[in-house]
Amino acid sequence: MQTEARVGVVVEGGPRALNSQPKQHKPLQQQHQQSQIGTVSQLVAGGVAGALSKTCTAPLARLTILFQVQGMHSDVATLRKASIWHEASRIIREEGFRAFWKGNLVTIAHRLPYSSVNFYAYERYKELLHMIPGLESNRENMGRDLLVHFVGGGLAGITAASATYPLDLVRTRLAAQTNVIYYRGIWHALQTISREESVFGLYKGLGATLLGVGPSIAISFSVYESLRSYWQLHRPHDAPVAVSLACGSLSGIASSTATFPLDLVRRRKQLEGAGGRAPVYTTGLLGIFKQIIQTEGFRGLYRGIMPEYYKVVPGVGICFMTYETLKLLLADVTPKL
């Protein structure tokens, strides 16, 4: 979910920066038509851009997951030998190069509805928040607008995460499989988990996910907007795309660092009972944090953070560039439909 939050910040900031020039007033009907076209274009462009970004960074994403879950069934000696190069070499040697994209199909299947739900919910939450006395839309009060975007974005992220969570869980289990293949695909995984762990098994780790979505979006949004404002104040002639890319990458690193322990616990909760294994953690979130620190040390909460860092810059860059390119293409095509 961290990636989704980061992408949302960059996408929202980028177009504003690129389209900040004053525009002439147009008739209401024409504005409404353009708004509808823009909504469809943004929905399609955002989903495709996210899917392409996920596909390009899938090897690093899988390495992150494998590192995150190592402490569940590995001894201390194995953990000490772990390194990105060692794990990548093992994947190529034992599973083949294509194994880097294990679970990527379900990642794309998750990303497209997630983007749709997130976008739709964000617009609806903004409308509801603007109906609250004191939060009416007011261009002269930037603080109120910031609060509406902040709260609306957080609620939209929670809604989208809850609605599409089973696909996120299946993606984790498929990506965590190494030599033994227990789940043969998306539908087989969904059916097997429902049969062996009940329907509630599809929502293991949802609590940690929802706890992480809010802070992740808050940190990403705050860091991105602060850095972009500071940059534009001191270097107003720099290219907006480069500014958004740099600030988005730094906000992603900040968000990952702050919320990574929650993401790690979420992954481990998602794998509880996978493949018929006995549960490793029998306590709540605080108990799991305590157990990880006791058995793996404080560094155990950040197991897999390096491949996560490595995928932030290319992930944000690919998504942002794809989004902007598709928006321009769809803006030309849509009026002809």
LINLIN-V983767 format. One record per residue. N is the residue number from 1. RES is the residue in one letter. D_CENTER is the distance of its C-alpha to the mean C-alpha in Angstrom with 1 decimal. Layout:
# LINLIN-V983767
N_RES_D_CENTER + N_RES_D_CENTER
This chain:
# LINLIN-V983767
1_M_3.3 + 2_Q_3.9 + 3_T_2.7 + 4_E_2.6 + 5_A_5.1 + 6_R_6.6 + 7_V_7.1 + 8_G_8.6 + 9_V_10.8 + 10_V_12.1 + 11_V_12.8 + 12_E_14.6 + 13_G_16.5 + 14_G_17.4 + 15_P_19.5 + 16_R_21.2 + 17_A_22.3 + 18_L_23.5 + 19_N_25.3 + 20_S_26.8 + 21_Q_30.4 + 22_P_32.6 + 23_K_33.1 + 24_Q_36.3 + 25_H_36.4 + 26_K_36.4 + 27_P_37.7 + 28_L_35.6 + 29_Q_35.6 + 30_Q_34.4 + 31_Q_31.6 + 32_H_30.5 + 33_Q_30.6 + 34_Q_28.5 + 35_S_26.0 + 36_Q_25.7 + 37_I_25.5 + 38_G_22.7 + 39_T_20.7 + 40_V_21.1 + 41_S_20.4 + 42_Q_17.2 + 43_L_16.0 + 44_V_17.0 + 45_A_16.1 + 46_G_12.5 + 47_G_12.1 + 48_V_14.1 + 49_A_12.6 + 50_G_9.0 + 51_A_11.1 + 52_L_13.3 + 53_S_10.8 + 54_K_9.4 + 55_T_13.2 + 56_C_14.4 + 57_T_12.4 + 58_A_12.7 + 59_P_15.7 + 60_L_14.0 + 61_A_11.1 + 62_R_14.1 + 63_L_16.0 + 64_T_13.5 + 65_I_13.7 + 66_L_17.5 + 67_F_18.0 + 68_Q_16.2 + 69_V_18.5 + 70_Q_21.6 + 71_G_23.2 + 72_M_23.5 + 73_H_26.3 + 74_S_27.3 + 75_D_30.2 + 76_V_30.4 + 77_A_32.1 + 78_T_29.3 + 79_L_26.6 + 80_R_28.8 + 81_K_29.0 + 82_A_25.3 + 83_S_24.1 + 84_I_21.6 + 85_W_24.7 + 86_H_26.3 + 87_E_23.4 + 88_A_22.8 + 89_S_26.6 + 90_R_26.8 + 91_I_24.3 + 92_I_26.3 + 93_R_29.6 + 94_E_29.0 + 95_E_26.5 + 96_G_26.7 + 97_F_24.6 + 98_R_22.8 + 99_A_21.5 + 100_F_18.7 + 101_W_17.1 + 102_K_17.7 + 103_G_15.3 + 104_N_13.9 + 105_L_15.7 + 106_V_14.1 + 107_T_10.6 + 108_I_12.0 + 109_A_13.7 + 110_H_10.7 + 111_R_8.7 + 112_L_11.9 + 113_P_12.9 + 114_Y_9.6 + 115_S_9.9 + 116_S_13.6 + 117_V_13.5 + 118_N_11.2 + 119_F_13.6 + 120_Y_16.7 + 121_A_16.1 + 122_Y_15.5 + 123_E_18.8 + 124_R_20.7 + 125_Y_19.7 + 126_K_20.8 + 127_E_24.1 + 128_L_24.7 + 129_L_24.1 + 130_H_26.5 + 131_M_29.1 + 132_I_29.3 + 133_P_32.4 + 134_G_31.6 + 135_L_28.2 + 136_E_29.7 + 137_S_28.3 + 138_N_30.3 + 139_R_29.7 + 140_E_32.0 + 141_N_29.9 + 142_M_26.6 + 143_G_26.0 + 144_R_25.9 + 145_D_23.5 + 146_L_21.1 + 147_L_21.4 + 148_V_20.8 + 149_H_17.7 + 150_F_16.4 + 151_V_17.4 + 152_G_16.6 + 153_G_13.0 + 154_G_12.7 + 155_L_14.6 + 156_A_12.8 + 157_G_9.4 + 158_I_11.7 + 159_T_13.5 + 160_A_10.9 + 161_A_9.6 + 162_S_13.3 + 163_A_14.4 + 164_T_12.3 + 165_Y_12.2 + 166_P_15.0 + 167_L_13.3 + 168_D_10.5 + 169_L_13.6 + 170_V_15.5 + 171_R_13.1 + 172_T_13.4 + 173_R_17.1 + 174_L_17.7 + 175_A_16.1 + 176_A_18.0 + 177_Q_21.3 + 178_T_23.6 + 179_N_27.3 + 180_V_27.7 + 181_I_26.2 + 182_Y_26.1 + 183_Y_23.7 + 184_R_24.8 + 185_G_22.0 + 186_I_19.7 + 187_W_22.6 + 188_H_24.5 + 189_A_21.8 + 190_L_21.4 + 191_Q_25.2 + 192_T_25.8 + 193_I_23.5 + 194_S_25.0 + 195_R_28.4 + 196_E_28.3 + 197_E_26.0 + 198_S_26.5 + 199_V_24.0 + 200_F_22.7 + 201_G_21.7 + 202_L_18.8 + 203_Y_17.4 + 204_K_17.9 + 205_G_15.5 + 206_L_14.4 + 207_G_16.0 + 208_A_14.1 + 209_T_10.8 + 210_L_12.2 + 211_L_13.7 + 212_G_10.6 + 213_V_8.7 + 214_G_11.8 + 215_P_12.5 + 216_S_9.2 + 217_I_9.5 + 218_A_13.2 + 219_I_13.3 + 220_S_11.1 + 221_F_13.3 + 222_S_16.5 + 223_V_16.3 + 224_Y_15.5 + 225_E_18.3 + 226_S_20.7 + 227_L_20.5 + 228_R_20.8 + 229_S_23.7 + 230_Y_25.4 + 231_W_25.1 + 232_Q_26.4 + 233_L_29.2 + 234_H_30.4 + 235_R_29.7 + 236_P_29.8 + 237_H_30.8 + 238_D_27.7 + 239_A_25.8 + 240_P_23.0 + 241_V_20.7 + 242_A_21.3 + 243_V_20.9 + 244_S_17.5 + 245_L_16.3 + 246_A_17.8 + 247_C_16.7 + 248_G_13.1 + 249_S_13.2 + 250_L_15.1 + 251_S_12.9 + 252_G_10.0 + 253_I_12.7 + 254_A_13.9 + 255_S_10.7 + 256_S_10.3 + 257_T_14.0 + 258_A_14.3 + 259_T_11.8 + 260_F_12.0 + 261_P_15.0 + 262_L_13.4 + 263_D_10.7 + 264_L_13.8 + 265_V_15.8 + 266_R_13.3 + 267_R_13.6 + 268_R_17.3 + 269_K_17.8 + 270_Q_16.3 + 271_L_18.9 + 272_E_21.8 + 273_G_24.6 + 274_A_23.0 + 275_G_25.9 + 276_G_28.5 + 277_R_28.1 + 278_A_29.2 + 279_P_26.8 + 280_V_26.2 + 281_Y_25.2 + 282_T_27.4 + 283_T_26.4 + 284_G_23.8 + 285_L_20.9 + 286_L_23.4 + 287_G_25.6 + 288_I_22.8 + 289_F_22.1 + 290_K_25.9 + 291_Q_26.4 + 292_I_23.9 + 293_I_25.5 + 294_Q_29.0 + 295_T_28.5 + 296_E_26.2 + 297_G_26.6 + 298_F_24.3 + 299_R_22.8 + 300_G_21.7 + 301_L_18.9 + 302_Y_17.5 + 303_R_18.3 + 304_G_16.0 + 305_I_14.9 + 306_M_16.7 + 307_P_14.9 + 308_E_11.6 + 309_Y_13.4 + 310_Y_14.9 + 311_K_11.9 + 312_V_10.6 + 313_V_13.6 + 314_P_14.0 + 315_G_10.3 + 316_V_10.6 + 317_G_14.2 + 318_I_14.1 + 319_C_11.6 + 320_F_13.8 + 321_M_17.0 + 322_T_16.4 + 323_Y_15.5 + 324_E_18.7 + 325_T_20.8 + 326_L_20.1 + 327_K_20.6 + 328_L_24.0 + 329_L_24.9 + 330_L_24.1 + 331_A_26.0 + 332_D_29.0 + 333_V_28.8 + 334_T_28.0 + 335_P_31.3 + 336_K_33.2 + 337_L_31.8
